[in-house]
């Protein structure tokens, strides 16, 4: 692979959330070979003088559903898997084009999509998958038709079926093992009700502590971790006590729960963009009044919940959770947080913190020697406001694994020193 040098960069240090001017970044074989703030020998290379432009690590979205081409999980479960996969191709490519070089799927994507990207059949971000989310009967991920009493049906394929229904300690252990066997890189558990399912209360709890601990035990045995869908203090506290690594959403969190999360080192992944999008588009796309009412409740509390957790010392990750045609609004997850966090802190969430949460520290979310060469070159300063990242013309270059997906940079005269 060609040796690439980005010279005179204003480098975003994702650990300290600061800009460091005068950086030279040397990339070879898909990896960052060197980062220097002094002149260095670069040898035979493609050199780009960035003239002080900002370079960010590739963004990480830690809560996506890349196979959710429609915003109705029951309809999705009835679609042919081949059609879902075909539609996922566009979703993945568009995410990469927005600067998200890594995404963590929270239910639905399977190992075939991972392989399609890795083998070059699809263009997209680096994909980490949960497979199907572990859900109790009637839980948030149980998308079977009402009154259907069987455990399997025509819609139970891995792609398109959000949930793996399992009840009792033995069943949930088997469910986790099955998802790991099928390529899951982490486990998703539904620990409480959700907005996209009309019948389970948003502040309810799902799974007993015995079941939840068994899920965490199995993930730990496989050297991975559990992300938990939860809104209410009761659901969050139970999940935290059982050892989950991240709480997804968490909109109804209270002060005591935030302190508990901070004490246990549990991450929070707010997903503000999806509620804003559903509030605007939900009625048009056919969401029921019950689902829209639940959306309104959590939307109104999302920012204050994130503020409470942030001020309590909880590590804040970044995820969007957008569904169907609303996925184009992915950058809104960055701008909606600006009332609570500074742009530099939000970018740290989308890089350093997410990588740490996903057990990828030093490999992702950072521009440093030995890391994957995933980065973005930006026109303008995102630390002055993150809205500039939503404008495609401001993303001058997007690189994943040392290869340009977008490149509007101008080559410099070859020079063995940079």
N, C-alpha and C positions, 0 to 999 in steps of 0.2 A: 504494500500500500504506500502511496506517495507520502513523503514527509511534508507536513504543513506547518507553517509558522505564522502566528498572529502577533504582530509587533506593535508596540506603542498602544497597548490596550488599557482601558480603565477597568480593572478587574474587580468584580463583586466577590468579596470574601464572605462566603455564606456562613462561616462559623461566627465571625464577629459582626456580620451585617453591615460592612463598610466597603467603600470603594477604595481601591489601591491603584494609583496611576503608574504608568510607565512599565507595565508588565509585558513580557514576551512569553508566549505560550507555544511550546513545541509539541506537535502531535505526530505520532507514528504508530502504525498497526492498531489503530482504533483506540489508543491509550494516550493520555497526557504523559509525554516523556519528560518534560521539564517545564517549570514556571520560574522565570528569573526577572529580577528588577535591575539587573546589571547586563551590560553587553555580553553576549555569549556566541560561540561558534555554532552555527546551525547547519553547515554543510549544504549539500544539494537539496533544495527544498522549494516548495511553493510558498512565497512570502507575501503576506498581506499587511500593509501598514494601515492600522486602524485609525490613526490620527486622533487618539484619545477617546474613541467610542467605547461605550460600556459593553462589557462581555459578562453575561450571566451564565451560571450553570444551567443546563437544560431543566426546565420546570418539571415537577412531579405532581400529578393529580392522584391523590391517595384514595379516592372514592369515585369510581366510574362504573358504568354498565355498558361495555362496548358492544354487546349484542342486543341491547334494548333499542331497537330501531323504532318502536312504538312505545307510547307511555302508558300502556295497559298490559300488565303482566299476564293476565289471563289470555288476552288476544295473542300475545307473543308466544305463549306456550302451545297454541294451536297452529302456529305458522310452520311450514316445512323448514327443517333445519338448513337445507341448502339455501333457501331464500334468506334466512337470518344471517347466515355466514356471508352471503353476497353483500347484504346491506352493511354488515360490520366492516367490510373492506373500506367503504367510504368514510365511515365514522372514525376508524383508526387513522387513515391518511389525513383527515382534517384535524385531528388532535395534534399530530406531529407538525402540521403546518401552522398551528397556533403556538408552537414552541414547547409543547409538552412532550418531552423525549422519553418519559417513563410514566406509566399509569398502573395503578393497583385496582384490579377489577374486584367489585364487591358482590359478585354473584351473577352467573350466567355464562361467562366466557369459559371455554375449555382449552385443553392442551393443543388441540388442532389449530386454534387461532395463534397460539404462541409459536407453534412450528411454522405456520404460514408466514409469519413475520420473520422469524429467524432464517428461514430458507429463501426468503426474497420473493415469495409469491404475493404477499401483501406488503405495502409500505405502511409503517406505523411505528408508534413508540415501543420501547421495551415494555413487555406486558407481564405483570405478576397476577396470578389468578387464585380465586377462592373456590373455583368450580361452582357447585351449588351450595347455597347457604343452608346451614343446619337449622331446621325449624320444627317446632312441635305441631301436632295435628291442630289445624285451625289457627296456626300462628301466622305471622306476617308473611312468611315465604310459602305458605300453602296455597297454591293457585288452582287447586283442583275444583271442578264444578261443585256447586252445592248439592248435597245429598249423594255425592259419589263416595261410596264407602271403601272402594278398593285402594290398595297401596300403589298400584301401577295403572297406567292408562296410556292412551295413544300420545299424550303430550308430555311424557316423562323423560324425554331425551335431555342430555346435558345442556345443549344449546337451546335457549328459549324457555327452559324450566328453571325458575329462580331458586326454588327450594328443594332440599332433600328432607322429606318428612321422616322424623324419627322420634320415638317416645320411650322413655326409660333408659336407665344407665347402659344396659347392654346394647340397645339399639343405637344410642348416640355414639357409643364407642365404635360400633361397626360403621356408622355413617361417616365419621371422621376418617377412619382408616380407608374407606372407599374413595373419598375425595382425594386423599393423599395418594392413593394408588393410581388415581386417574390424572395426577399431575398438579394438584393444588399446591401452591407455594405458601399459602396461609389459609386459615379457616375462618369462615364467617358464621356467627351464630345470631339468631334473632332472639334477643333478650327481652323484647317488649313489642307493643303494637306499633303500627305504621300508618302513614297517611294514605298510601296507595291501596290499602285493603280496607273496605268499608266497615267490617264487622268487629275488628279487634280494637279495644279502647287504646288511645294513644298513651295513657298513663298506666296501662296494665303491665303486669310482669309475665314473662313466659319462661318456661323451664324452671325446675327446682334447682336448688344449689347443688344437690348431688349430681344431677344431670350436667349442669354447667361445669362443675369441677372435673367430671369425667371427660368432657370435651376438651378442656384446657390440658388435662393430663395427657390425652392422646396427641394433641398438637405438640406439646413439649417433648414427648417421646420421639416425635418425628423431627425434632429440632426446628420447629417453627412456632407460630404464635396464633392467637385468636383476636379477631376484630369483632366487636359486639354492637349490633344495632340496638339503640336504647334511647329513650327520651326522658323518662321520669326519674326522680331521685331514687325510688325504690329499685327500679330496674337497673339503673347505673350502679348503685351501691352493691347490689348482689353480684353483678358482673365483675366489679373491681375486686371484691373480696375473694372471688373465685379465680382471679389471676389473669383476666383478659388483658391484652396489651393496649388496645385502643377502643375508645367509645366513639361510635359514629353518630352524629347529629347532636344529641345531648341538650336539646333546646329547653327542656324544663328543669334544668339543673338548679340546685339551691346551694347556699354557701357551705353547708356542712358536707354536701356531696363533692363540691369543688375541692375542699380541704382534704377529703379522703383520697380523691384522685391524685392530688399533689403528693400526699404522703406515700402512696403506692407507686408513684412514677408512671401512672397511667396517662396515655396521650388522649387528647380530645381532637376529633376531626369534625368541626362544624361544616355544614353544607348549606350555606345561606343562599346560594344561587338558585337551587332547585325550587325553594319556596317562593322566591320572587318571580321565577318563571311560571310556576303553576298558578300563582295568584293572577297573573296576566292572561295566561293561555288555557287554564284548566277547563273552564266552561266550554270554550270553543272546541277542545279536543275530547269532550264527553265525560269529564270527571263528574261523579255524583255530588249532590249537595252535601252529603255526609263527609265525603273525602275533602271537599273544598273547605268545609267548616274546620276539619282537623288541620288542614294546611294553614288556614288563617291563624289558628291558635299558636302553632309552633313558629310561624313566620314572625309574629309580633314579639316573640320572646327570644328569637335566635341571637340577635346582636347582644342583648343584655346578658344572656347565658354565656356567650363567648367572653364578654368583658369580665364577668365574675370569675370564670375559670382562669383567664389570663392573669388577672390581678391576684389570684390565689397561688400562682406559680405553676399551674398546669401547663405542660408542653402542648402547644397548639399546632396541629398539622393542618394540611389544606386538602380539601376534597370538594367536588362539585355536585355529584349525584344527579346530574341532569339526565333526562330520559327523552328518547325519540328526537323529534325535530328541535327540541329545546337545547340539545347538546352544543349548538353553535354559540351559546351564551357562556361558554366555559370561562372566559376572562372576567365575567362579572363576579366570580368568587373572589378574585383579587380586589376589585374596586369596592365591593360591598363591605369589606373589612376595614376600610380606611378610617371609619369613624371610631374604631377601637385601637388599631395598631398602625404604626408608621409603615410606609411602603417598604422600607428596608427590612422590618420585622416580618412583614407578610411574605416577602421574597425568601427570607430565611425559613419560614414555615414550609414554603413550596419547594425547598431544596434541602438544606441541612437537616431540618427536623424530620421531614418525611423520610429521608434516607435513613436516619437513625432509627426511626420507628419501624422501618421495613428491614432492619438488620443489614443495611447496605452502606453503612458509614465508610467513607474513604473510597468507595467505588462509584457512588452516585451522589448527586446534589452538591458537588464540590468540583472546583477546577484546581487540581493538585496532582503532583506526580503520582502515577499509578492508577489514577481514576479513569473511568470510561470517558472518552472525549465526546461528551454531550454538552453542547453549549449554544448560546444565542448571542449574536451581535446586534445591538440595539441602536437605532437612531434616536438621540435624545437621552434624557436621564430619567429612568424609571423611578429613582428615589424621590423625584419631584412629584410623581403621580403615576399610578399604574395603568391609567387609561390608555397610555401610548402603546402598551403591549397589545391592545385589541385592534390596532390599525396595522394591517399586513405590511404596508409600505415601511413601517418602522422596524420590522424584523429583517434586518439586512442579511443575516445569515442564520440558518438553523442547522446544526450539526449533530448527528447521532453516530456514535461509535467511529468517529473520525471521518465520516462521509457527509458531505453537504447534502441536505435535503433542499435547502434554499441557499442561494449564494448570489448576492448582489454586490459583492466586494470587488474591488479593483486590484489586480495583481501588481506587486511592486517589482522594480528591477531586481533580478536575482542578486543576492548578496550573501556571502558566507557568514557574515556577522549581523546580528540583529539586536 
